[in-house]
Amino acid sequence: MSEEESVLSSNASEETPLLRNRSSIRKGSDSTYSSDAKDVQRSKSDVNFRASALTHKRLRESPLSSDAIFYQSHAGLFNLCVVILVAVNSRLIIENLMKYGLLIRAGFWFSSKSIREWPVLMCGLSLPLLALCSYAVEKMKIYFHIPEWIMFVLHFAISTSSILYPVYVIMRVQPALIFGINLMLFSITYWMKLVSYAHTNYDFRCLRQESKKDEATVDAQQYDYPQNISLKGLAYFMVAPTLCYQVSYPSTNRIRKGWVFRQYVNPTIQNSQHPLKGNYLYAIERVLKLSIPTLYVWLCIFYTLFHLWLNIIAELTYFGDREFYKDWWNARTVEEYWKSWNMPVHRWMVRHVYFPCLRKGISRDGAVFISFIISGVFHELCIGIPCHMFRCWAFLGIMFQVPLMILTDYLHKRFQSTMVGNIIFWVFFCIVGQPISVLLYYHDYINQNSSHFKG
């Protein structure tokens, strides 16, 4: 080894411990820095935990104050209300069972002679034949150019048959109440669909006539007429969860099978007085007692029909518009409730009753009044025909909504409060409306069939 190489190797050996010492010094300084940082953080936390630390640092409202109540979550209070309702009503159910036993009679809802119900089933299964008749009438218009007044007469006869035929079957057979109500609901739904089908196609023909005179009035949908008159399109409309006929609907691209799989009071008044006769204080007590059970039943029916059933039908038919109801529970007036709780019927009324009335020169109030008359008639048919009696309580109850709309609208404007308006709506909804109707019909029905139930 040369002298230069020996010098270089000796220098390298001397630098190695120096580098190690520097790295150790750096590590020591880093550890010292981290320990200092921890000490600083610990000192800050110690200051925060001291008795002299600030407790009140900013402006804050109580969670239930008027300024903060709408920005807070009240899920816990809602759960508390549910627990209390379940506990209280469970105790009442057990108490009534111990005192009176099971008061629900199967004969009220279901017939003991099931063979009597088969005409009701056959009536429901044969109603789709009327849709074929409407389809045949529309085809006759295309091929034979029959006059519009004849079209009106034929469609009127077909749609009216969808109501009169079930009424005749129910009055003749006298089935159990549950079967009669279901058949009437189905027949009225069918009637509304048939009316929409005929009315919309008539409007398409009017658009074609107007387009020949003025191109600016042409609607894009009119180009699909008469191509839209097909059995496939009519069949889809009849099973789709809507009452308004269109050439096409917003649709989904697939059926979510997992979603579909997941979607899977009787008051004691037989011996009571009529609520409109005798002791009015007793009638008020009966109405208040019925308010909670009827509300429970109504909410269950609403959720089952409008959320579960219609959503399942929409999923199976690829129907894209799932707005079957709006947030009616936040309604501030009765008018807002009627515009949001049953969107299929509301849209049908607006499209085939309200707007046609306005086009005929009828005032807005007059159009609303006519809409409620039609609604009241069909409510009475749904209840009166299966009960085999006409007391017009349902009709009067619907017509009572007109002055109730005016009153709740006045109260809402008077108090200028969303909360007050919603509370007023719930008071009328829970106490004034449904309990009185249920009490009236149930009392009359039980008294009319008292011998049957006693037997």
C-alpha positions as a printed Julia matrix, in Angstrom:
455×3 Matrix{Float64}:
    0.0     0.0     0.0
    1.36    3.44   -0.91
    1.72    6.31    1.5
   -1.19    8.27   -0.02
   -3.58    5.31    0.25
   -2.65    4.79    3.9
   -3.34    8.47    4.65
   -6.78    8.33    2.93
   -7.81    5.2     4.78
   -6.77    6.71    8.1
   -8.81    9.88    7.37
  -11.89    7.81    6.47
  -11.61    5.84    9.67
  -11.4     9.08   11.62
  -14.53   10.6     9.86
  -16.76    7.61   10.6
  -17.03    8.18   14.39
  -17.56   11.87   13.71
  -20.57   11.11   11.48
  -21.96    8.75   14.08
  -21.58   11.43   16.74
  -23.41   13.97   14.54
  -26.31   11.59   13.85
  -26.61   10.81   17.52
  -26.6    14.54   18.29
  -29.33   15.09   15.63
  -31.46   12.29   17.09
  -30.99   13.72   20.49
  -32.04   17.15   19.32
  -35.13   15.68   17.56
  -36.17   13.81   20.66
  -35.6    16.93   22.69
  -37.8    18.92   20.25
  -40.6    16.35   20.32
  -40.52   16.22   24.08
  -40.67   20.02   24.17
  -43.69   19.99   21.83
  -45.43   17.46   24.04
  -44.68   19.6    27.04
  -46.2    22.63   25.29
  -49.35   20.7    24.38
  -49.58   19.3    27.89
  -49.23   22.77   29.33
  -52.03   24.06   27.06
  -54.32   21.21   28.07
  -53.49   21.85   31.69
  -54.57   25.47   31.22
  -57.87   24.34   29.66
  -58.57   22.03   32.61
  -57.82   24.63   35.23
  -60.54   26.35   37.23
  -59.63   29.69   35.68
  -60.27   28.41   32.1
  -63.0    30.17   30.12
  -66.31   28.29   30.07
  -68.49   30.75   28.12
  -66.76   31.72   24.89
  -69.5    32.49   22.31
  -73.22   33.28   21.85
  -75.38   30.15   21.99
  -79.13   29.48   22.06
  -80.99   26.81   24.02
  -81.78   23.84   21.73
  -85.54   24.3    22.19
  -85.57   28.08   21.83
  -87.51   29.63   18.97
  -84.32   30.64   17.13
  -82.6    27.25   17.3
  -85.38   24.67   17.36
  -85.44   24.18   13.58
  -81.66   23.65   13.4
  -81.5    20.92   16.03
  -82.06   17.2    15.67
  -85.04   15.95   17.66
  -84.72   12.26   16.81
  -84.35   11.34   20.48
  -87.56   13.14   21.42
  -89.34   11.42   18.54
  -88.11    8.04   19.77
  -89.32    8.95   23.27
  -92.79    9.74   21.92
  -92.87    6.41   20.1
  -91.89    4.53   23.25
  -94.53    6.36   25.29
  -97.23    5.73   22.68
  -96.4     2.04   22.46
  -96.34    1.67   26.25
  -99.58    3.59   26.87
 -101.56    1.95   24.08
 -100.25   -1.52   24.9
 -101.58   -1.05   28.42
 -104.97    0.05   27.04
 -105.13   -2.96   24.71
 -104.35   -5.37   27.53
 -106.84   -3.64   29.84
 -109.62   -3.87   27.24
 -108.85   -7.52   26.54
 -109.02   -8.3    30.27
 -112.27   -6.35   30.7
 -114.22   -7.09   27.5
 -112.39   -9.87   25.7
 -111.95   -9.89   21.9
 -114.63   -7.58   20.5
 -113.76   -7.84   16.8
 -116.26  -10.01   14.97
 -115.05  -11.81   11.86
 -118.45  -11.37   10.25
 -117.93   -7.6    10.12
 -114.98   -7.93    7.74
 -115.21  -11.43    6.26
 -118.18  -13.52    5.27
 -118.68  -16.94    6.79
 -119.91  -18.17    3.39
 -116.94  -17.63    1.14
 -118.79  -19.02   -1.89
 -120.83  -15.81   -1.92
 -117.71  -13.8    -2.7
 -116.87  -15.41   -6.05
 -119.05  -12.98   -8.11
 -117.08  -10.11   -6.56
 -113.82  -11.72   -7.66
 -115.15  -12.39  -11.16
 -116.38   -8.81  -11.41
 -112.93   -7.5   -10.58
 -111.27   -9.86  -13.07
 -113.67   -8.87  -15.86
 -113.21   -5.1   -15.53
 -110.12   -5.11  -17.82
 -112.47   -6.04  -20.67
 -113.78   -2.47  -20.52
 -110.27   -1.22  -21.32
 -110.36   -3.34  -24.46
 -113.65   -1.68  -25.35
 -112.04    1.76  -25.0
 -109.18    0.58  -27.21
 -111.69   -0.64  -29.82
 -113.47    2.73  -29.8
 -110.2     4.58  -30.41
 -109.37    2.24  -33.28
 -112.82    2.85  -34.77
 -112.11    6.56  -34.73
 -108.86    6.0   -36.65
 -110.27    3.66  -39.31
 -113.88    4.87  -39.69
 -113.58    8.55  -38.65
 -116.71    8.43  -36.5
 -117.9    11.79  -35.1
 -116.67   13.06  -31.77
 -120.12   13.03  -30.17
 -120.38    9.32  -30.85
 -116.92    8.85  -29.36
 -118.08   10.69  -26.25
 -121.21    8.57  -25.91
 -119.27    5.32  -26.29
 -116.53    6.27  -23.83
 -119.13    7.58  -21.39
 -121.02    4.28  -21.54
 -117.81    2.26  -21.06
 -116.5     4.29  -18.15
 -119.9     4.43  -16.44
 -120.17    0.65  -16.73
 -116.96    0.32  -14.72
 -118.9     1.86  -11.8
 -122.44    0.53  -12.29
 -121.38   -3.09  -12.87
 -119.55   -3.44   -9.51
 -122.38   -1.54   -7.75
 -124.9    -4.04   -9.12
 -122.78   -7.02   -8.07
 -122.27   -5.71   -4.53
 -125.94   -4.83   -4.03
 -127.06   -8.19   -5.43
 -124.5   -10.46   -3.72
 -124.06   -8.44   -0.49
 -120.51   -9.61    0.2
 -118.5    -8.93    3.34
 -117.53   -5.32    3.88
 -113.82   -5.74    3.13
 -114.5    -7.31   -0.29
 -117.05   -4.66   -1.23
 -114.72   -1.8    -0.33
 -111.82   -3.32   -2.29
 -114.0    -3.84   -5.36
 -115.31   -0.26   -5.24
 -111.81    1.16   -4.87
 -110.63   -0.93   -7.82
 -113.59    0.06  -10.0
 -113.21    3.79   -9.24
 -109.5     3.58  -10.02
 -110.39    1.9   -13.31
 -112.97    4.58  -14.07
 -110.41    7.34  -13.56
 -107.93    5.57  -15.85
 -110.55    5.1   -18.58
 -111.57    8.77  -18.36
 -107.95    9.88  -18.6
 -107.34    7.59  -21.59
 -110.35    8.93  -23.5
 -109.81   12.57  -22.52
 -106.12   12.59  -23.42
 -106.67   11.01  -26.84
 -109.42   13.53  -27.51
 -106.96   16.3   -26.68
 -104.42   14.76  -29.07
 -107.0    14.96  -31.86
 -107.7    18.6   -31.0
 -103.97   19.35  -31.19
 -103.82   17.79  -34.65
 -106.65   20.01  -35.83
 -104.97   23.09  -34.35
 -101.63   22.16  -35.91
 -103.17   22.32  -39.35
 -104.11   25.93  -38.7
 -101.13   27.17  -36.72
  -97.79   25.36  -36.56
  -96.84   27.26  -33.4
  -99.49   25.45  -31.36
  -98.19   21.98  -32.16
  -97.38   19.9   -29.09
  -94.57   17.38  -29.42
  -96.78   14.59  -28.08
  -99.33   14.94  -30.89
  -96.88   13.39  -33.36
  -97.33   10.09  -31.49
 -101.04   10.03  -32.25
 -102.5     7.72  -33.55
  -99.41    5.52  -33.15
  -99.95    5.56  -29.38
 -103.21    3.6   -29.74
 -101.81    0.15  -29.05
 -102.67   -2.72  -26.75
  -99.19   -2.67  -25.25
  -99.38    1.02  -24.34
 -102.9     0.65  -22.91
 -101.95   -2.43  -20.88
  -98.95   -0.64  -19.4
 -101.08    2.35  -18.43
 -103.64    0.12  -16.75
 -101.06   -1.53  -14.48
  -98.78    1.5   -13.96
  -99.11    3.36  -10.63
 -100.66    6.46  -12.19
 -104.12    7.72  -13.12
 -102.97   10.1   -15.87
 -102.48    8.67  -19.35
  -99.4     9.68  -21.35
  -97.74    8.4   -24.48
  -94.54    7.78  -22.52
  -93.39    7.97  -18.92
  -90.02    8.48  -17.22
  -88.69    4.99  -16.66
  -85.88    3.19  -14.91
  -83.48    0.86  -16.7
  -83.79   -2.17  -14.43
  -85.76   -3.79  -11.63
  -83.99   -3.81   -8.27
  -84.97   -7.28   -7.06
  -83.31   -6.78   -3.69
  -85.23   -3.55   -3.13
  -88.53   -5.23   -4.02
  -87.78   -8.07   -1.61
  -87.17   -5.61    1.24
  -90.51   -3.9     0.72
  -92.14   -6.81    1.87
 -110.63   -0.3    16.26
 -112.82   -1.51   16.32
 -114.78    0.9    18.7
 -117.34   -0.45   21.16
 -120.47    1.46   20.17
 -123.03   -1.25   19.45
 -125.14   -0.11   22.41
 -124.11    3.55   22.29
 -126.24    6.51   21.3
 -126.06    8.1    17.88
 -123.32   10.77   17.99
 -125.68   13.44   16.66
 -128.52   12.56   19.06
 -128.8    12.65   22.83
 -125.8    13.37   25.05
 -123.37   15.58   23.13
 -120.78   15.42   25.91
 -120.75   11.65   25.55
 -120.38   12.01   21.76
 -117.38   14.31   22.23
 -115.8    11.73   24.55
 -116.33    9.0    21.93
 -114.8    11.16   19.2
 -111.72   11.96   21.3
 -111.35    8.29   22.2
 -111.51    7.3    18.53
 -109.05    9.96   17.33
 -105.88    7.99   18.14
 -106.98    4.54   16.82
 -108.33    5.98   13.58
 -105.11    7.94   13.1
 -103.07    4.76   13.61
 -105.17    2.85   11.08
 -105.07    5.68    8.55
 -101.29    6.04    8.81
 -100.82    2.28    8.37
 -103.06    2.28    5.3
 -101.26    5.31    3.88
  -97.8     3.79    4.35
  -98.83    0.38    3.01
 -100.64    1.69   -0.06
  -98.81    4.86   -1.09
  -95.28    3.95   -0.09
  -94.95    0.17   -0.21
  -97.52   -0.99   -2.76
  -97.2     1.82   -5.32
  -93.4     1.75   -5.12
  -93.38   -2.01   -5.71
  -95.69   -1.62   -8.72
  -93.49    1.21  -10.02
  -90.36   -0.9    -9.63
  -91.88   -3.87  -11.45
  -93.15   -1.67  -14.3
  -89.96    0.46  -14.58
  -92.09    3.52  -13.71
  -89.72    6.36  -12.92
  -91.9     9.04  -11.29
  -92.19    7.83   -7.67
  -93.71   11.01   -6.2
  -96.9     9.36   -4.98
  -97.1    11.75   -2.03
  -95.36   14.85   -0.7
  -94.63   15.94    2.86
  -98.32   16.33    3.72
  -97.48   15.95    7.43
  -95.96   19.45    7.27
  -99.15   20.96    5.82
 -100.05   24.35    7.28
 -103.6    24.34    5.9
 -106.16   21.79    4.77
 -105.63   22.95    1.19
 -101.92   22.08    1.37
 -102.84   18.65    2.7
 -105.18   17.88   -0.2
 -102.51   18.99   -2.67
  -99.81   16.72   -1.27
 -101.09   13.52    0.37
 -102.47   11.67   -2.71
 -100.56   12.84   -5.76
 -102.04   10.39   -8.33
 -105.6    11.54   -7.59
 -104.53   15.19   -7.22
 -102.85   15.17  -10.63
 -105.89   13.48  -12.18
 -108.22   16.09  -10.68
 -106.04   18.98  -11.87
 -105.66   17.55  -15.36
 -109.18   16.27  -16.07
 -111.44   18.4   -13.84
 -109.81   21.6   -12.59
 -108.09   22.83  -15.78
 -111.01   21.87  -18.08
 -113.31   23.88  -15.8
 -111.0    26.89  -16.07
 -110.91   26.54  -19.86
 -114.72   26.61  -19.86
 -114.66   29.97  -18.09
 -115.49   28.7   -14.6
 -113.8    30.57  -11.77
 -111.02   29.07   -9.66
 -113.29   28.67   -6.64
 -115.97   27.08   -8.79
 -113.47   24.6   -10.24
 -112.3    23.67   -6.72
 -115.91   23.21   -5.6
 -116.67   20.92   -8.56
 -113.54   18.88   -7.82
 -114.68   18.35   -4.24
 -118.18   17.37   -5.39
 -116.7    14.63   -7.6
 -114.39   13.52   -4.79
 -117.29   13.46   -2.33
 -119.44   11.33   -4.64
 -116.74    8.7    -5.03
 -115.95    8.69   -1.31
 -119.63    8.02   -0.67
 -119.68    5.23   -3.26
 -116.62    3.58   -1.69
 -118.34    3.42    1.72
 -122.07    3.54    1.08
 -122.25    0.74   -1.5
 -120.32   -1.89    0.52
 -122.28   -0.93    3.66
 -125.58   -1.12    1.69
 -126.74    2.23    3.0
 -126.59    5.85    1.91
 -126.18    8.31    4.76
 -124.04   10.81    2.79
 -121.68   11.22    5.75
 -118.63   10.72    3.51
 -119.96   13.17    0.93
 -120.74   15.78    3.56
 -117.35   15.2     5.16
 -115.58   15.93    1.88
 -117.72   18.99    1.19
 -116.98   20.23    4.71
 -113.36   20.49    3.59
 -114.21   23.56    1.49
 -115.09   25.87    4.41
 -112.37   24.15    6.43
 -109.83   25.16    3.78
 -110.99   28.78    4.06
 -110.84   28.68    7.86
 -107.37   27.11    8.12
 -106.03   29.46    5.46
 -107.36   32.43    7.47
 -105.86   31.09   10.72
 -102.51   30.48    9.03
 -102.39   34.04    7.69
 -103.63   35.39   11.03
 -100.87   33.8    13.11
  -98.13   33.94   10.44
  -96.49   30.83   11.89
  -95.65   27.53   10.22
  -95.85   25.66   13.52
  -99.24   27.11   14.5
 -100.67   26.38   11.07
  -99.45   22.78   11.19
 -100.87   22.26   14.69
 -104.25   23.62   13.57
 -104.2    21.23   10.61
 -103.46   18.22   12.86
 -106.26   19.2    15.27
 -108.82   19.24   12.46
 -107.34   16.13   10.85
 -107.2    13.96   14.0
 -110.28   15.12   15.9
 -112.81   16.81   13.65
 -112.63   14.71   10.47
 -111.98   11.0    10.55
 -113.22   10.02   14.05
 -116.65   11.59   13.47
 -117.02    9.85   10.08
 -115.98    6.49   11.5
 -118.34    6.87   14.46
 -121.29    7.81   12.26
 -120.85    5.0     9.72
 -119.95    2.34   12.24
 -122.93    3.19   14.44
 -125.39    3.09   11.54
 -123.87   -0.08   10.08
 -123.92   -1.97   13.38
 -127.49   -0.91   14.16
 -128.62   -1.85   10.65
 -127.06   -5.31   10.97
 -127.51   -5.79   14.71
 -129.41   -9.08   14.32
 -126.63  -10.54   12.18
 -123.88   -9.65   14.67
 -125.87  -10.81   17.67
 -126.44  -14.13   15.96
